[in-house]
């Protein structure tokens, strides 16, 4: 195509089909039919160079010679709107030896593995229901319903989909809500399986409410936020738990709020403590870089080597930091710092 050539973009009323045509197109680039499995995914067509299509794996990329689109886990044939390979989680759909019945399906991916009939179509996406479910890279996060208001985390990998899918009798019965961050129930990238989400647990909300209303000074907070101290929320009530049981307790889940769309937001006890750390830093006027320096310095001290906090910790801290900076105290400190800097310059 030339730079002056007219290009026409055609959409259907659902904005689910995109066709790009031109009057001078060759056989290679006459029509590209892009079916939007994920309505929020942008698609870029560039016939001049592939360099601009060099994105991270979770961003769709057009493979010009073959005409397929890389979606992060497998390729999509846009002409037929079909995957050209099976779900990458296929091997995990089948239960291990001695677990060949539906009651053992709760820990299987794909909302029940082979016991979920929709998985009989190995080329499907998001349970054939992309309006309700999203699966950016073919991975998942699932919990089992204990039928008493609690849910046990069974499987998952951190990705852009923060939904928590409820498994009951080997099938998905709905969505419990969203994770506070995509790392909420992960420890250094590893899912903490066996952790319990208790929908009746209000201890996290109560803690944060009290913390915001009576926020301690920075010095007092730093002293009392050490392991096992007053503001180390994850450790409250840990008793004599050790090893993996203790880690599951640190990642016990509870509702911490509601999203703008009305979905319940669940986080771990570890999230609560980290959120508080970010909140106090933001409220008392620290910049995010200053906050990160302090957090990582303390982490290095505990670890005995120079290091940074993990993504789970940083993600929750940042959410708290953002809210802290919106307080009147933070705004006043920010103005004071600006005025002080201006006086020093002049």
C-alpha positions as CSV (number, residue, x, y, z in Angstrom):
1,X,0.0,0.0,0.0
2,X,1.2,3.5,-0.7
3,X,1.1,6.3,1.9
4,X,-1.6,8.1,-0.1
5,X,-3.9,5.1,-0.6
6,X,-7.3,5.3,0.9
7,X,-8.0,2.7,3.6
8,X,-11.5,1.7,4.8
9,X,-12.3,0.3,8.2
10,X,-15.5,-1.7,8.6
11,X,-17.1,-2.8,11.9
12,X,-20.3,-4.6,12.7
13,X,-22.7,-3.3,15.3
14,X,-21.0,-5.2,18.1
15,X,-17.6,-3.9,17.1
16,X,-16.5,-7.6,17.0
17,X,-15.4,-7.8,13.4
18,X,-12.8,-5.5,11.9
19,X,-12.1,-5.5,8.1
20,X,-9.5,-3.2,6.5
21,X,-9.6,-2.9,2.7
22,X,-8.2,-0.6,0.1
23,X,-8.6,0.0,-3.6
24,X,-5.1,-1.0,-4.5
25,X,-4.6,-4.0,-2.2
26,X,-2.6,-7.0,-3.4
27,X,-3.5,-10.6,-2.8
28,X,-1.3,-10.6,0.3
29,X,-2.9,-7.6,2.0
30,X,-6.4,-7.4,0.5
31,X,-8.4,-8.1,3.6
32,X,-7.6,-8.8,7.3
33,X,-10.5,-10.2,9.3
34,X,-9.8,-9.7,13.0
35,X,-12.4,-11.2,15.4
36,X,-12.2,-9.5,18.8
37,X,-12.2,-12.3,21.4
38,X,-11.1,-9.6,23.9
39,X,-12.9,-6.4,23.1
40,X,-10.3,-4.4,25.0
41,X,-7.4,-5.7,23.0
42,X,-6.1,-3.2,20.4
43,X,-4.9,-4.7,17.1
44,X,-2.2,-3.0,15.0
45,X,-1.7,-3.7,11.3
46,X,1.5,-2.4,9.8
47,X,2.5,-3.5,6.3
48,X,5.8,-1.5,6.2
49,X,7.7,-3.0,9.1
50,X,7.4,-5.6,11.8
51,X,9.4,-3.6,14.3
52,X,6.4,-1.6,15.5
53,X,4.7,-4.9,16.3
54,X,7.4,-6.0,18.7
55,X,5.4,-5.9,21.9
56,X,5.4,-7.9,25.1
57,X,3.8,-11.3,24.7
58,X,0.4,-10.3,26.2
59,X,-0.1,-7.8,23.4
60,X,-1.5,-9.3,20.1
61,X,0.9,-9.2,17.3
62,X,0.2,-9.7,13.6
63,X,2.6,-12.2,11.9
64,X,2.5,-10.8,8.3
65,X,3.9,-13.7,6.3
66,X,1.5,-16.3,7.8
67,X,-1.3,-13.8,8.5
68,X,-1.8,-15.2,12.1
69,X,-2.0,-13.2,15.3
70,X,0.1,-14.0,18.3
71,X,-2.1,-13.6,21.4
72,X,0.5,-14.5,24.1
73,X,-0.2,-18.2,24.5
74,X,-1.1,-19.4,20.9
75,X,-1.8,-18.1,17.4
76,X,-5.2,-17.0,16.1
77,X,-6.1,-17.4,12.4
78,X,-8.0,-14.2,11.7
79,X,-9.5,-15.4,8.5
80,X,-11.5,-18.1,10.3
81,X,-11.4,-16.6,13.8
82,X,-10.0,-19.9,15.1
83,X,-6.9,-20.9,17.1
84,X,-4.4,-22.9,15.2
85,X,-3.3,-24.9,18.3
86,X,-5.0,-26.3,21.4
87,X,-5.3,-24.6,24.8
88,X,-1.7,-24.7,26.4
89,X,-3.3,-25.9,29.6
90,X,-4.5,-29.1,27.9
91,X,-2.0,-31.4,29.6
92,X,-3.2,-30.2,33.0
93,X,-6.9,-31.0,32.2
94,X,-6.3,-34.7,32.9
95,X,-6.2,-35.7,36.6
96,X,-3.4,-37.7,38.1
97,X,-3.5,-41.4,38.7
98,X,-6.1,-42.4,41.2
99,X,-8.1,-39.2,40.7
100,X,-10.3,-40.1,37.7
101,X,-13.7,-38.9,38.8
102,X,-15.6,-35.6,38.8
103,X,-15.2,-35.0,42.6
104,X,-11.4,-34.6,42.1
105,X,-11.9,-32.0,39.3
106,X,-11.7,-29.0,41.7
107,X,-8.0,-28.6,41.3
108,X,-7.9,-28.9,37.5
109,X,-7.5,-25.8,35.3
110,X,-10.1,-24.9,32.6
111,X,-12.9,-24.7,35.3
112,X,-12.9,-28.5,35.8
113,X,-10.5,-30.0,33.2
114,X,-11.9,-32.9,31.3
115,X,-14.9,-33.0,33.6
116,X,-16.1,-29.7,32.2
117,X,-17.8,-30.5,28.9
118,X,-16.8,-27.2,27.3
119,X,-13.2,-28.4,27.3
120,X,-14.2,-31.1,24.8
121,X,-13.5,-28.3,22.3
122,X,-9.8,-28.0,22.6
123,X,-9.7,-24.8,20.5
124,X,-12.1,-22.8,22.6
125,X,-11.4,-19.6,24.5
126,X,-12.6,-18.6,28.0
127,X,-15.2,-21.3,28.2
128,X,-16.8,-20.1,25.0
129,X,-18.0,-17.1,27.0
130,X,-15.6,-14.1,26.3
131,X,-18.2,-11.6,27.5
132,X,-18.2,-13.0,31.1
133,X,-14.7,-14.5,31.3
134,X,-11.2,-13.3,30.2
135,X,-8.1,-15.4,29.9
136,X,-5.3,-13.2,28.5
137,X,-2.6,-15.9,28.3
138,X,-4.4,-19.2,28.6
139,X,-3.8,-19.4,32.4
140,X,-6.1,-19.2,35.3
141,X,-7.0,-18.6,39.0
142,X,-9.5,-20.9,40.7
143,X,-10.9,-21.5,44.2
144,X,-13.0,-24.3,45.6
145,X,-16.3,-23.5,47.4
146,X,-16.4,-25.0,50.9
147,X,-20.1,-24.3,51.1
148,X,-19.6,-22.3,54.4
149,X,-18.6,-18.9,53.1
150,X,-15.0,-19.9,52.7
151,X,-13.0,-20.8,49.6
152,X,-9.7,-22.6,49.3
153,X,-7.3,-21.5,46.6
154,X,-6.4,-24.5,44.4
155,X,-4.8,-23.3,41.1
156,X,-3.6,-20.3,39.3
157,X,-0.9,-18.1,37.8
158,X,-0.5,-14.3,38.1
159,X,-1.7,-12.5,35.0
160,X,-3.9,-9.6,33.9
161,X,-7.1,-11.5,34.8
162,X,-7.7,-10.7,38.5
163,X,-11.1,-12.5,38.6
164,X,-11.4,-15.3,41.2
165,X,-13.3,-18.2,39.6
166,X,-15.4,-20.4,41.9
167,X,-15.2,-24.2,41.4
168,X,-18.0,-26.4,42.7
169,X,-18.4,-30.1,41.9
170,X,-15.8,-29.8,39.2
171,X,-17.5,-26.9,37.3
172,X,-17.3,-23.1,37.5
173,X,-20.3,-21.7,39.3
174,X,-19.4,-18.1,39.0
175,X,-16.9,-15.4,40.0
176,X,-16.3,-14.7,43.6
177,X,-14.8,-11.3,42.9
178,X,-11.5,-9.8,42.0
179,X,-8.1,-9.9,43.7
180,X,-6.8,-6.6,45.1
181,X,-3.7,-7.0,42.9
182,X,-2.8,-9.8,40.4
183,X,-0.2,-10.9,43.0
184,X,-2.5,-11.0,46.1
185,X,-2.2,-14.7,46.7
186,X,1.2,-15.3,45.4
187,X,4.5,-15.4,47.2
188,X,7.5,-14.5,45.0
189,X,5.5,-15.6,41.9
190,X,4.3,-18.9,43.4
191,X,0.6,-19.4,44.2
192,X,0.1,-20.1,47.9
193,X,-2.3,-23.1,47.4
194,X,-4.4,-24.0,50.4
195,X,-4.9,-20.4,51.5
196,X,-8.5,-19.7,52.7
197,X,-10.6,-16.8,51.5
198,X,-13.2,-16.1,54.2
199,X,-16.0,-13.8,52.9
200,X,-17.1,-13.2,56.5
201,X,-13.7,-11.9,57.7
202,X,-13.8,-8.2,58.3
203,X,-10.6,-7.9,60.2
204,X,-8.7,-6.4,57.3
205,X,-11.3,-3.7,56.7
206,X,-11.5,-2.9,60.4
207,X,-7.7,-2.7,60.7
208,X,-7.4,-0.3,57.8
209,X,-10.3,1.8,59.0
210,X,-8.6,2.3,62.4
211,X,-5.2,2.8,60.8
212,X,-6.5,5.6,58.5
213,X,-8.4,7.3,61.3
214,X,-5.5,7.2,63.7
215,X,-2.4,7.0,61.5
216,X,0.8,6.8,63.5
217,X,3.7,9.0,62.8
218,X,6.4,7.7,60.6
219,X,8.9,6.9,63.4
220,X,6.2,5.1,65.5
221,X,5.0,3.2,62.4
222,X,8.5,2.0,61.4
223,X,9.1,0.7,64.9
224,X,5.8,-1.1,65.2
225,X,5.6,-2.5,61.7
226,X,8.5,-4.9,62.2
227,X,7.8,-8.6,62.1
228,X,5.4,-9.6,64.9
229,X,4.7,-6.0,66.0
230,X,1.4,-4.1,66.2
231,X,1.2,-3.1,62.5
232,X,2.4,-6.4,61.1
233,X,-1.2,-7.4,60.2
234,X,-0.4,-10.7,58.5
235,X,1.1,-12.1,61.8
236,X,-1.8,-11.2,64.1
237,X,-3.1,-14.4,65.6
238,X,-0.5,-16.6,63.9
239,X,0.1,-18.6,67.1
240,X,2.5,-21.5,66.6
241,X,2.0,-22.0,62.9
242,X,5.2,-22.7,61.0
243,X,6.4,-23.4,57.5
244,X,3.8,-23.7,54.7
245,X,0.9,-23.5,57.2
246,X,2.2,-20.2,58.4
247,X,2.6,-18.9,54.8
248,X,-1.0,-19.9,54.0
249,X,-2.1,-18.0,57.1
250,X,-0.2,-14.9,55.9
251,X,-2.1,-15.2,52.7
252,X,-5.5,-15.7,54.2
253,X,-8.1,-13.8,52.1
254,X,-10.8,-11.4,53.1
255,X,-13.0,-8.8,51.4
256,X,-11.3,-5.3,51.4
257,X,-13.7,-3.3,49.2
258,X,-15.8,-3.2,46.1
259,X,-14.8,-2.2,42.6
260,X,-16.5,0.5,40.5
261,X,-18.3,-2.2,38.6
262,X,-19.7,-3.6,41.9
263,X,-17.4,-6.6,42.1
264,X,-16.1,-7.6,45.6
265,X,-12.4,-7.1,46.0
266,X,-10.4,-9.7,48.0
267,X,-6.9,-9.4,49.3
268,X,-4.6,-11.3,51.5
269,X,-3.6,-10.5,55.1
270,X,-0.2,-9.7,53.6
271,X,-1.8,-7.2,51.3
272,X,-3.4,-5.4,54.2
273,X,-0.1,-4.8,56.0
274,X,1.6,-3.7,52.8
275,X,-1.3,-1.4,51.9
276,X,-0.9,0.3,55.3
277,X,2.8,0.8,54.7
278,X,2.2,2.5,51.4
279,X,-0.6,4.6,53.0
280,X,1.5,6.0,55.8
281,X,4.3,6.9,53.3
282,X,1.9,8.7,51.0
283,X,0.1,10.5,53.8
284,X,3.3,12.0,55.2
285,X,4.4,13.4,51.9
286,X,7.1,11.0,50.8
287,X,7.6,10.6,47.0
288,X,7.2,7.1,45.6
289,X,10.9,6.9,45.0
290,X,11.7,7.9,48.6
291,X,9.2,5.4,49.8
292,X,10.6,2.6,47.6
293,X,14.1,3.4,48.9
294,X,13.0,3.1,52.5
295,X,11.0,-0.1,51.8
296,X,13.9,-1.8,49.9
297,X,16.4,-0.6,52.5
298,X,14.5,-2.4,55.2
299,X,14.0,-5.5,53.1
300,X,17.8,-5.5,52.5
301,X,18.4,-5.2,56.2
302,X,16.1,-8.2,56.9
303,X,17.6,-10.3,54.1
304,X,21.2,-9.5,55.0
305,X,21.9,-8.5,51.3
306,X,21.0,-5.7,48.9
307,X,17.6,-6.5,47.4
308,X,14.1,-5.2,46.6
309,X,10.7,-6.2,47.8
310,X,8.8,-8.6,45.6
311,X,5.9,-7.7,43.2
312,X,3.2,-8.8,45.6
313,X,4.5,-6.4,48.3
314,X,5.1,-3.5,46.0
315,X,1.7,-3.7,44.3
316,X,-0.2,-3.5,47.5
317,X,2.1,-0.8,48.9
318,X,1.5,1.3,45.8
319,X,-2.3,1.1,46.1
320,X,-2.0,2.3,49.7
321,X,0.4,5.0,48.7
322,X,-2.0,6.4,46.1
323,X,-4.7,6.7,48.7
324,X,-2.4,8.2,51.2
325,X,-1.4,11.0,48.8
326,X,-5.0,12.0,48.4
327,X,-5.4,12.9,52.1
328,X,-5.4,16.5,53.3
329,X,-2.3,15.9,55.3
330,X,-0.4,14.8,52.2
331,X,-1.6,17.7,50.2
332,X,-0.5,20.2,52.8
333,X,2.9,18.6,53.1
334,X,3.3,18.6,49.3
335,X,2.5,22.4,49.2
336,X,5.0,23.0,52.0
337,X,7.7,21.1,50.1
338,X,7.0,23.0,47.0
339,X,7.2,26.4,48.8
340,X,10.3,25.4,50.7
341,X,12.0,24.4,47.4
342,X,11.0,27.6,45.7
343,X,12.4,29.7,48.6
344,X,15.7,27.8,48.5
345,X,15.9,28.5,44.7
346,X,15.3,32.3,45.1
